[in-house]
């Protein structure tokens, strides 16, 4: 049998196997091991050797050279030495010239090693790294095809060297091709970021995480230059800069379609952005327990630019009441396609609210009510009766729901494609089976394994429905 299977056929079979089977495949014979490695395009390695000596580097190089078509590589190699990390990174780059995506974390790397990577990996389009201070981004000018950059900053600042590098970077004026930029851990006085903001004029997506600044004073003024064309912005745990960033977006950005703000900001700053923004926002995602209230939801309905809103996600928003949500439904009910009220007290606190929302948001395709632990069957059922267009429903962690809710899903939601009922203690095996057998459009189910009967499991397998347990 092994002799009549061509290499190409075996490789096609390997591609259809789940990654959990790869270890077994490599044990069959040397031919299978070689074919699997030569056909592998994505690889994740985690290793923690006692020391990064020449033997370690040679072994890594030899292993990677056996994967000639490797396009995506993720390395996690803990070490306290930047020089050791540089050696591992350079070894990986020189052994995988076809790389398009490279992720190397756990230890900051130096700009010098990044210069060398640009020589070895000409076509790198995505890079995720831990960058060492002092910051310098001149190495970016050598990556001609880089579109996605993600940087983590963790090591201590070195102010004097940073000043020197900042002066050298200040004379460079290039146009970088980056379209997506993610930065984590920016501190006050981080020099060098002005070069990044000034030359990133094509960025469409910006992510900031745990940042207390945008850099030095010049960096904040340079940020305005790259903010005009932004389409997606995510601000996570950036409380000290959220207001300033939102103000700049309201003033200069007209292309913004998606905004996410988690754990940060002020009521006034957020209200000012919503009221003054010229963007025709399509998606809003807020996790602001103490900053978001009804006045912000009402301001959304009053800004004509927000009438194109199709998705609203709220998490842990304890100050929002039914008044604000009902006002939103009256004005924007015909356009909203996705609504998430995750761990929001108002869902459990105000009886009849979901009934009203279901009648207002009749075009909803996605509904997420996860982790509302006190949500009752009668409240959910009264909403589902009106939401006949739902294709995705998430009820994870809703402990009080029972089999009655799943019966209502079968009766009212004929278009369901994805359902998440993990950690719903009141839902039993019989109800899951009923849902699976009577939902013709179903493509994905998230539920505990012990709640899937043999009949349901066979049906899911025959219909190629994904089970996530």
Secondary structure, DSSP 8 states (H G I E B T S, - for coil): -TTTS-HHHHHHHHHHS-GGGHHHHTTT-HHHHHHHHHH--EEEEE---S---HHHHHHHHHHHHT-TT--EEEEE---S-HHHHHHHHHHHHHH-TT-SEEEEEEEEE-HHHHHHHHHH-TT--EEEEEE-SS---GGGGG-TT--EEEEE--S---HHHHHHHHHHHTT-------SEEEEE---TT-TTHHHHHHH--S--EEEEES-S-SSSHHHHHHHHHHHTT--EEEEES-TTTHHHHHHHHHHH-----EEEEES---HHHHHHHHHH------EEEEE-TTT--HHHHHHHHH-GGGGG--EEEEES-TT--HHHHHHHHHHHTTT--EEEEET-HHHHHSTTHHHHHHHH-TT-SEEE-TT-TT--HHHHHHHHTT-TT-SEEE-TT-TT-BHHHHHHHHHH-TT--EEE-TT-TB--HHHHHHHHHT-TT--EEE--GGG--HHHHHHHHHTT-EEE-
